[in-house]
Amino acid sequence: MLRSNFEPGTTRWAVRRAQWKSMGIPEADFTKPKIAVINSSSTLSSCFIHLDEVSRRVQQAIRDAGGLPFEVRTVASSDFVTSAGKKARYLMPTRDLIVNEIEVMVEGALLDGMICLSSCDKTTPAHLMAAGRLNIPTLLLTCGYQTGGSCNGREVDIDDVYESIGAVQSGKMSLDELTRMADAAIQTPGVCAGLGTANTMHILAEALGMTLPGNSPVLAGSRKLYEYAQAAGERIVAMVNEDLRPRQILTREAFENVIAVDLALGGSVNSVRHLAAVATEAELDLPVIEMFEQLARDIPLLVTVRPNGPYRTEDLEAAGGTPALMKRLESRLKLGAMTATGRTVGENIRAADVGNAEVIRPLETPHSERPGIAILRGNLSPDGSIVKLSAIAPELNRFEGPAVIFGTEDEAIAALGNGNIKAGDIIVLRGMGPKGGPGTVFAASFVAALNGAGMAREVAVITDGELSGLNRGIVVGQVMPEAAEGGPLAVVMQGDRISIDLVELRLDIHVALEELQRRLAEWRPEENAIQTGWLSLYAELVQPISGGAVLGNRKRAAQGKREAEAGAGV
């Protein structure tokens, strides 16, 4: 019995029948499985511009398979477009806004299942979070990456444009050169071409078992993507008939698998908080940060896609994509974990083949013995902080210098242009986390500018603000607790010595313990400057970033933290 089939003669049955008759829906369709097609299409960004065609094909496939599709539109944030207002504060809160929009529309209508068209950075984790929360049959369709172009005889993409801001600021590139590069950087729809958060989360959605095998990475607008749209539309109807639900897929074993893939991939630093949020919404009591630490001991770096190395996303697709990477990791995976296919991980990757042994290395000869992502702890980040090891040269394992504090990344970029940032400095950008922003404030543009200015090997950055998966260099992000929660980052003073140790995995401020304790005891939170609108509501509801910065109440957050700490030693 489908939950969407109401008893004839009831109020709900009658008013819905009246609505659907007026819309021309045949009566024969009224009792079929009703599937939400979650579409974040928007003409604001190239990330979403192609989704209407994908949606049409998915809807037709659902009809052909015996289902009744209903398209549901949601917010669509793009990190390169929606970041313009309020210093990018809307980006992280949009993730959770999408989750709640999906809940309202799908649960409000009591639909039977959903297929989510996942594109830019925040949509994929939002779709996974909604799947975990609603726990109705759900399938993600990841909708592809864009390609770059050519400028002055060399290949360029959006990553090159992003980093070149610093070159213009420092006088190493002209505005005319940057303009020509920007005009050539994006040639197709889809998400950023490098291994940023969007492509990372596409791959991780598959590694979790929530997409069809081989869906990532995929070129946007390609025949392959439309073939997956057809197959996904058919599969979601079968999932409803089988009553295969996300919480049968989103298990501890699935998270062990996805973390292993993330470490071998060198994925975006933002993936850690998104995976923690998915676990929280699925009501899994998993210490995700600790799981990254534990699994990192046994997972080397197998892939070096930009910004981690020379290869491009299309090279990873041609080499076999996610199934090929998981095949390389077969001995490290929980092969019995269930997936959206109704088969196990082991069954899904049994016939997977690696098409290029250099793009996806074997475990025996990795690109690096250390994993792509590491968790640093110390007196500056007692709950952990995240560094993308795959984007840092191995010889830069230790860095120590004075703290140079900026209130915003605009101030830091201006200082970079004025020559006021020097080799050996450790730039501190704080009060920019989910609660402090509110909504994580961009620190990513400064990091990109630092690379463009040619100073990424000479200057380190520590922040609780928003980074990009495309960032590279000595960058420590997601410092926990964030400054606005009273974390030690809040009491760093100008000139304090800070050390970053990527061998011992430490992040420390070199002041006496008594002095640090005194500063923390005297610290008082600042009143949030944003008192109205969505961001003010977000500030009241957002939970600590160690649990994924989901929305909820403080009682839930405290309980979750206790459970995570209790599970850390398991």
FITI-396014 format. One line per field, with one value per residue (C-alpha): residue in three letters; y, x, z. Coordinates in steps of 0.1 Angstrom, whole numbers, m for minus. Each point is the difference from the previous one (the first is absolute). Layout:
panu <- (ALA; ...)
y <- (Y; ...)
x <- (X; ...)
z <- (Z; ...)
This chain:
panu <- (MET; LEU; ARG; SER; ASN; PHE; GLU; PRO; GLY; THR; THR; ARG; TRP; ALA; VAL; ARG; ARG; ALA; GLN; TRP; LYS; SER; MET; GLY; ILE; PRO; GLU; ALA; ASP; PHE; THR; LYS; PRO; LYS; ILE; ALA; VAL; ILE; ASN; SER; SER; SER; THR; LEU; SER; SER; CYS; PHE; ILE; HIS; LEU; ASP; GLU; VAL; SER; ARG; ARG; VAL; GLN; GLN; ALA; ILE; ARG; ASP; ALA; GLY; GLY; LEU; PRO; PHE; GLU; VAL; ARG; THR; VAL; ALA; SER; SER; ASP; PHE; VAL; THR; SER; ALA; GLY; LYS; LYS; ALA; ARG; TYR; LEU; MET; PRO; THR; ARG; ASP; LEU; ILE; VAL; ASN; GLU; ILE; GLU; VAL; MET; VAL; GLU; GLY; ALA; LEU; LEU; ASP; GLY; MET; ILE; CYS; LEU; SER; SER; CYS; ASP; LYS; THR; THR; PRO; ALA; HIS; LEU; MET; ALA; ALA; GLY; ARG; LEU; ASN; ILE; PRO; THR; LEU; LEU; LEU; THR; CYS; GLY; TYR; GLN; THR; GLY; GLY; SER; CYS; ASN; GLY; ARG; GLU; VAL; ASP; ILE; ASP; ASP; VAL; TYR; GLU; SER; ILE; GLY; ALA; VAL; GLN; SER; GLY; LYS; MET; SER; LEU; ASP; GLU; LEU; THR; ARG; MET; ALA; ASP; ALA; ALA; ILE; GLN; THR; PRO; GLY; VAL; CYS; ALA; GLY; LEU; GLY; THR; ALA; ASN; THR; MET; HIS; ILE; LEU; ALA; GLU; ALA; LEU; GLY; MET; THR; LEU; PRO; GLY; ASN; SER; PRO; VAL; LEU; ALA; GLY; SER; ARG; LYS; LEU; TYR; GLU; TYR; ALA; GLN; ALA; ALA; GLY; GLU; ARG; ILE; VAL; ALA; MET; VAL; ASN; GLU; ASP; LEU; ARG; PRO; ARG; GLN; ILE; LEU; THR; ARG; GLU; ALA; PHE; GLU; ASN; VAL; ILE; ALA; VAL; ASP; LEU; ALA; LEU; GLY; GLY; SER; VAL; ASN; SER; VAL; ARG; HIS; LEU; ALA; ALA; VAL; ALA; THR; GLU; ALA; GLU; LEU; ASP; LEU; PRO; VAL; ILE; GLU; MET; PHE; GLU; GLN; LEU; ALA; ARG; ASP; ILE; PRO; LEU; LEU; VAL; THR; VAL; ARG; PRO; ASN; GLY; PRO; TYR; ARG; THR; GLU; ASP; LEU; GLU; ALA; ALA; GLY; GLY; THR; PRO; ALA; LEU; MET; LYS; ARG; LEU; GLU; SER; ARG; LEU; LYS; LEU; GLY; ALA; MET; THR; ALA; THR; GLY; ARG; THR; VAL; GLY; GLU; ASN; ILE; ARG; ALA; ALA; ASP; VAL; GLY; ASN; ALA; GLU; VAL; ILE; ARG; PRO; LEU; GLU; THR; PRO; HIS; SER; GLU; ARG; PRO; GLY; ILE; ALA; ILE; LEU; ARG; GLY; ASN; LEU; SER; PRO; ASP; GLY; SER; ILE; VAL; LYS; LEU; SER; ALA; ILE; ALA; PRO; GLU; LEU; ASN; ARG; PHE; GLU; GLY; PRO; ALA; VAL; ILE; PHE; GLY; THR; GLU; ASP; GLU; ALA; ILE; ALA; ALA; LEU; GLY; ASN; GLY; ASN; ILE; LYS; ALA; GLY; ASP; ILE; ILE; VAL; LEU; ARG; GLY; MET; GLY; PRO; LYS; GLY; GLY; PRO; GLY; THR; VAL; PHE; ALA; ALA; SER; PHE; VAL; ALA; ALA; LEU; ASN; GLY; ALA; GLY; MET; ALA; ARG; GLU; VAL; ALA; VAL; ILE; THR; ASP; GLY; GLU; LEU; SER; GLY; LEU; ASN; ARG; GLY; ILE; VAL; VAL; GLY; GLN; VAL; MET; PRO; GLU; ALA; ALA; GLU; GLY; GLY; PRO; LEU; ALA; VAL; VAL; MET; GLN; GLY; ASP; ARG; ILE; SER; ILE; ASP; LEU; VAL; GLU; LEU; ARG; LEU; ASP; ILE; HIS; VAL; ALA; LEU; GLU; GLU; LEU; GLN; ARG; ARG; LEU; ALA; GLU; TRP; ARG; PRO; GLU; GLU; ASN; ALA; ILE; GLN; THR; GLY; TRP; LEU; SER; LEU; TYR; ALA; GLU; LEU; VAL; GLN; PRO; ILE; SER; GLY; GLY; ALA; VAL; LEU; GLY; ASN; ARG; LYS; ARG; ALA; ALA; GLN; GLY; LYS; ARG; GLU; ALA; GLU; ALA; GLY; ALA; GLY; VAL)
y <- (0; 33; 27; 24; m19; 15; m17; 9; 24; 17; 37; m6; m23; 24; 32; m16; m17; 34; 15; m28; m2; 37; m6; m27; m29; m32; m18; m32; 18; 9; m32; m3; 6; 38; 11; 35; 12; 25; 26; 30; 14; 37; 24; 17; m25; m24; m26; m3; 12; m35; m16; 6; m23; m26; 3; m5; m32; m13; 7; m19; m29; m1; 0; m28; m20; 3; 30; 35; 27; 34; 26; 19; 32; 11; 27; m2; 15; 3; 7; 23; 19; m1; 9; 37; 10; 4; m13; m35; m5; m15; m30; m24; 9; m8; m36; m3; 21; m25; m29; 17; 10; m37; m11; 25; m9; m38; m7; 25; m17; m35; m11; m35; 6; 26; 4; 30; 17; 9; 27; 28; m2; 2; m20; m34; 0; 16; m28; m27; 17; 2; m37; m9; 22; m11; m36; m7; m17; 25; 0; 27; 8; 20; 23; 6; 22; 28; 3; 29; 17; 14; 34; 12; m35; m18; m18; 20; m6; 17; m10; 20; 30; m2; m2; 28; 26; 0; 4; 32; 13; m4; 14; m33; 0; 27; 4; m6; m34; m9; 10; m22; m29; 4; 2; m34; m19; m16; m17; m22; m2; m19; 4; 12; m21; m8; m22; 27; m7; m6; m28; m14; m3; m15; m28; m4; m3; m30; m14; 2; m21; 27; 2; m25; m14; 20; 32; 20; 18; 6; 28; 23; m1; m32; m31; m19; 24; m4; m38; 2; 23; m28; m27; 20; 7; m37; m10; 24; m16; m34; 13; 11; m34; m17; 25; 5; 30; 22; m12; m35; 15; 28; m23; 1; m23; 24; 29; m20; m6; 36; 13; m24; 13; 36; m6; m18; 27; 30; 15; 34; 10; 9; m36; m8; 23; m11; m37; 8; 18; m30; m23; 23; 2; m37; m3; m19; 5; 1; 19; 10; 21; m28; m25; 22; m1; m38; m9; 24; m23; m25; 19; 16; 26; m18; 29; 34; 20; 38; 18; m30; m9; 2; m21; 14; m13; m13; m21; m16; m7; m16; m21; m16; 26; m10; m38; m2; 19; m22; m31; 12; 3; m34; m15; 30; 2; m15; m19; m12; 35; 4; 25; 16; m27; m26; m16; 3; 21; m32; m10; 35; 2; m36; 7; 36; 6; 27; 16; 19; m12; 33; 20; m25; m16; m35; m1; m14; 30; 31; 36; 5; m22; 26; 4; 29; 15; 2; 11; 22; 3; 21; 29; 21; m26; m24; m14; m2; 19; m11; 3; m12; m18; m8; 37; 6; m8; m27; 22; 25; m24; 25; 37; 25; 37; 30; 4; 28; 5; 14; 6; m7; m16; 33; 16; m29; 3; 37; m6; m25; 25; 26; m22; m2; m38; m14; m34; m19; 15; m21; 18; m5; 5; m6; 6; m13; m34; m11; 18; 28; 12; m9; m24; m8; 31; m3; m5; m19; 30; 11; m34; 0; 35; m11; m27; 25; 23; m29; m1; m32; m17; 29; 9; m22; 6; m12; 6; m10; 15; m14; m16; m13; m36; 17; 17; m12; 10; m1; 5; m12; 2; m8; 7; m14; 13; 31; 33; 11; m32; 11; m21; 9; 16; 28; 11; m1; 34; 18; m14; m32; m28; m28; m33; m24; m35; m23; m29; 0; 14; 29; 35; 20; 35; 6; 18; m13; m22; 24; 29; m19; m10; 36; 13; m26; 8; 37; m5; 11; m6; 30; 8; m12; 30; m17; 2; m6; m24; m35; 4; 11; m31; m21; 15; m10; m36; m11; m27; m5; m7; m32; m15; 14; 34; m13; 19; m10; 8; 2; m30; m22; 14; m8; m35; m5; 11; m23; m29; 8; 2; m33; m16; 14; m29; m27)
x <- (0; 16; m3; m11; m32; m26; m33; m27; m26; 23; 8; 36; m11; m27; 20; 30; m22; m14; 35; 13; m30; 4; 36; m9; 15; m18; m20; 20; 31; m16; 11; 35; 32; 3; 36; 14; 26; 20; 13; 22; m1; 10; 10; 24; 28; 15; m1; m38; m8; m3; m21; m34; 9; 13; m33; m21; 19; m3; m37; m6; 20; m21; m32; 13; 8; m35; 4; m15; 27; m4; 27; 9; 21; 24; 25; 31; 32; 32; 32; 12; m33; m19; 32; m4; m24; 10; 35; m13; m20; m29; 19; 2; m35; m14; 10; m23; m27; m1; m4; m30; m15; 1; m16; m28; m8; 5; m13; m28; m13; 8; 18; 15; 35; 23; 28; 23; 19; 32; 23; 19; 18; m30; m26; 16; 5; m34; m16; 19; m11; m36; 1; 13; m26; m31; 11; m22; 14; 25; 25; 24; 9; 33; m3; 35; 31; 8; 29; 24; 14; 31; 16; 34; 8; m6; m29; m19; m29; m18; 27; 26; m23; m6; 37; 9; m17; 31; 22; m19; 1; 38; 5; 11; m29; m20; m37; m2; 17; m24; m30; 11; 6; m35; m16; 15; m1; m34; m11; m29; m25; 8; 20; 36; 24; 25; m3; m19; m29; m25; 19; 12; m36; m11; 26; m8; m37; 8; 25; m28; m22; m25; 4; 2; 36; 20; m20; 31; 17; m20; 2; m31; m22; 16; m17; 13; m18; m33; 4; 4; m31; m20; 14; m5; m37; m6; 19; m18; m33; 14; 15; m35; m14; 28; m4; 38; 7; 30; 6; 5; 28; 14; 16; 32; 15; m10; 17; 32; 0; m7; 27; 25; m9; 3; 34; 13; m16; 14; m35; m12; 6; m37; m10; 8; m27; m25; 5; m4; m32; m13; 7; m18; m31; m1; 2; 32; 21; 33; 31; 8; 30; 16; m8; 20; 29; m1; m5; 27; 27; m7; m11; 26; m7; m9; m13; 15; m27; 4; 6; 19; 20; 1; m31; m34; m34; m5; 31; m15; m32; 19; 20; m32; m12; m13; m4; 36; 12; m21; 14; 35; m11; m19; 22; m8; m37; m31; m11; m33; m14; m33; m5; m28; 3; m13; 34; 31; 31; 19; m25; m1; 38; 7; 5; 14; 32; 27; 5; 32; 23; 17; m32; m13; 31; 1; 2; 35; 13; m21; 7; 7; 2; m19; m38; m16; m16; 12; m14; 22; m4; 18; m7; m13; m24; m9; m30; 20; 7; 4; 28; 1; 34; m3; 1; 32; 35; 16; 30; m23; m8; 7; m7; 3; m5; m17; m38; m12; m37; m25; m37; m10; 15; m4; 24; 24; m1; 6; 30; 13; m3; 18; 29; m10; 0; 35; 16; m3; m33; m29; m32; m29; m35; m25; m35; m11; m14; m37; m10; 25; m8; m28; 4; 36; 16; 24; 36; 4; 6; 29; 16; m4; 15; 29; 7; m4; 25; 25; 2; m18; 32; 11; m32; m24; m37; m21; m37; m34; m15; m11; 27; m3; 9; 21; 22; 36; 30; 6; m36; m16; m38; m31; 18; m21; m15; m5; 9; m36; m5; 29; 26; 37; 1; m20; 28; 30; 18; 19; 36; m7; 22; m19; 13; m15; 15; m12; 21; m13; m33; 1; m13; 12; 3; 32; m12; 1; m29; m9; m1; m22; m24; m1; m9; m27; m15; m2; m13; m36; m20; m8; m36; m9; m2; m27; m33; m26; m7; 11; 35; m11; m22; 29; 23; m26; m4; 34; 18; 38; 19; 15; m35; m4; m14; m36; m30; m16; m1; 28; m13; 3; 35; 12; m14; 16; 34; m2; m9; 28; 26; m12; 3; 35; 17; m22)
z <- (0; m11; 26; m28; m7; 22; 8; m25; 15; 24; m1; m11; m28; m13; 0; m16; m27; m8; m4; m21; m23; m7; m9; m26; 19; m11; 26; m7; 14; 33; 18; m15; 20; 3; m4; 8; m25; 20; m24; 9; m35; m2; m28; 25; m4; m25; 27; m3; m35; m15; 27; m16; m29; 25; 20; m32; m8; 36; 2; m33; 12; 32; m20; m23; 31; 14; 24; 2; 1; 17; m5; 32; m3; 28; 7; m22; 15; m21; 19; m28; m3; 33; 18; m11; 27; 37; m5; m11; 33; m19; m14; 30; 13; m35; 5; 29; m16; m28; 24; 17; m33; m11; 33; m4; m36; 1; 35; m3; m31; 13; m31; m2; m11; m15; m25; 6; m28; 17; m14; 17; 34; 24; m19; 3; 38; 4; m20; 20; 32; m11; m9; 34; 18; m20; m5; m30; m31; m15; m28; m9; m36; m2; m29; m12; m3; m25; m23; m3; m31; m15; 6; m14; m12; 33; 17; 26; 23; 28; 25; m21; 0; 38; 8; m25; 22; 22; m31; m10; 36; 1; m35; m16; m24; m17; 2; m38; 4; 28; m21; m29; 24; 16; m35; m9; 33; m2; m33; 12; 28; 32; 31; 4; m20; 28; 31; 19; 24; m27; m18; 33; 13; m33; 5; 37; m7; m22; 26; 26; m23; m7; m38; m28; m4; m25; 3; 10; m13; m31; m26; 2; m31; m12; m14; 30; 24; m19; 1; 38; 1; m17; 22; 32; m9; m5; 32; 24; m9; 8; 33; 10; m9; 20; 29; m1; 23; 6; 36; m14; m20; 22; 26; 19; m26; m28; 19; 5; m38; m9; 23; m15; m35; 11; 15; m31; m23; 19; 0; 11; 37; 0; m5; 36; 14; m27; 8; 37; m8; m20; 29; 24; m22; m4; 39; m1; 31; m19; 11; m36; 9; 19; m27; m25; 25; 4; m36; m12; 15; m27; m31; m23; m28; m32; m21; m9; m18; 0; 24; 14; m31; m38; m9; m9; 9; m35; 5; 31; m19; m28; 25; 13; 25; 34; m7; m10; 30; 23; m18; 9; 36; 0; 27; 23; m6; 17; m30; 15; 4; m18; m28; m20; m26; 25; m3; 22; m6; m8; m26; m15; m5; m9; m37; 5; m20; 3; m33; 9; 27; 4; 5; 26; 16; 17; 38; m4; m20; 11; m10; 37; 31; 20; m5; m19; 31; 36; 34; 21; 37; 26; 24; m29; m13; 29; m20; m32; m31; m36; m25; m36; 0; m37; m8; 20; m12; 23; 8; 17; 29; 27; 2; 28; 1; 15; m1; m22; 6; m24; 6; m36; m31; m18; 25; m5; m38; 2; 23; m25; m28; 21; 8; 37; 2; 3; m4; 33; 11; 11; m10; 25; m14; 28; 12; m34; 9; m2; 32; m2; m35; 4; m29; m9; m14; m29; 7; m33; m22; 21; m2; m38; m2; 21; m26; m28; 16; 2; 38; 8; 10; 22; 19; 20; 6; 30; 0; 12; m32; m33; m22; m35; m10; m27; 26; 3; 22; 38; 10; 32; m1; 21; 32; 28; 21; m21; 14; 6; 22; 22; m16; 5; m34; 15; 24; m23; 1; m26; m1; 20; m13; m16; m14; m25; 0; m28; 13; 36; m12; 25; 0; 30; 13; 20; 31; 36; 10; 28; m25; m24; 27; 12; m34; m5; 34; m8; m36; m6; m32; m22; m8; m35; m23; m21; 19; m27; m28; m8; 13; 34; 3; m11; 27; 26; m13; m13; 20; 4; m32; 14; m4; m35; 9; m4; 13; 33; 37; 25; 19; m31; m7; 36; m2; m34; 13; 30; m23; m24; 28; 14; m34; m8; 16; m16)
